[in-house]
Amino acid sequence: MSTKLNVLDHAMVPDHKIMSEEEVSELLTLYNITTEQLPKIYNDDPAVKTIGAEVDDVIKVIRASHTAGRAEAFRLVIKRPKK
């Protein structure tokens, strides 16, 4: 018997969402940056795999914050280099 674990259901894992092209464009314009300047996340990360993100997608990570209430971070999905 196999039970598939959804990592996003764990209390310690923040919400992950794939951003649309329009949302990414607005983000890059707002901060006057390119996607390559965003922090990275590997394509084999369990949360990235669970939401079905592909290489070059931008992910919005939404965390609960004691000071801000809600904190958003953005990550560019990249392929993990071969060893």
C-alpha positions in Angstrom: 0.0 0.0 0.0 1.4 3.4 -1.0 0.3 6.7 0.4 1.5 9.8 -1.5 2.6 12.6 0.8 1.7 16.2 -0.2 4.5 18.3 1.3 2.4 21.4 1.0 0.0 20.0 3.6 2.8 20.1 6.3 2.5 23.0 8.8 6.1 24.0 8.3 6.0 24.4 4.5 4.8 27.8 3.2 2.4 28.2 0.3 4.0 28.0 -3.1 2.3 29.3 -6.3 3.5 29.5 -9.9 3.3 33.1 -11.1 1.7 34.0 -14.5 3.8 35.8 -17.1 1.9 39.0 -16.4 2.6 38.8 -12.7 6.3 38.1 -13.4 6.5 41.1 -15.7 5.0 43.3 -13.0 7.4 42.0 -10.4 10.4 42.6 -12.6 9.3 46.1 -13.5 8.5 47.0 -9.9 12.0 46.1 -8.7 13.8 46.9 -12.1 15.5 43.5 -12.2 15.7 40.4 -14.5 14.6 36.9 -13.7 18.3 35.9 -13.3 18.6 38.3 -10.4 15.9 36.4 -8.4 16.9 33.9 -5.8 16.9 30.3 -7.2 15.1 27.1 -6.3 15.9 23.7 -7.8 13.4 21.9 -10.1 13.6 18.8 -7.9 12.6 20.6 -4.7 9.6 18.7 -3.3 7.3 21.7 -3.2 8.2 22.7 -6.7 7.5 19.2 -8.0 4.2 19.1 -6.1 2.9 22.3 -7.8 4.1 21.2 -11.2 6.6 24.0 -11.8 9.0 23.8 -14.7 12.5 25.3 -15.2 12.3 29.1 -15.7 9.0 29.4 -13.9 8.9 32.0 -11.1 7.4 30.8 -7.8 5.8 33.0 -5.2 6.4 31.7 -1.6 4.0 33.1 0.9 4.8 32.7 4.6 3.1 33.7 7.8 5.2 36.4 9.6 4.9 37.4 13.2 6.0 40.9 12.4 4.6 41.6 8.9 1.6 39.2 9.1 2.4 37.9 5.6 5.8 37.7 3.8 6.2 37.0 0.1 9.4 35.8 -1.5 10.1 35.0 -5.1 12.2 32.2 -6.6 13.3 31.3 -10.1 13.1 27.5 -10.8 16.4 26.2 -12.2 17.7 22.8 -13.1 20.0 21.1 -10.6 23.5 20.7 -12.0 24.7 17.2 -12.6 27.4 15.9 -10.2 
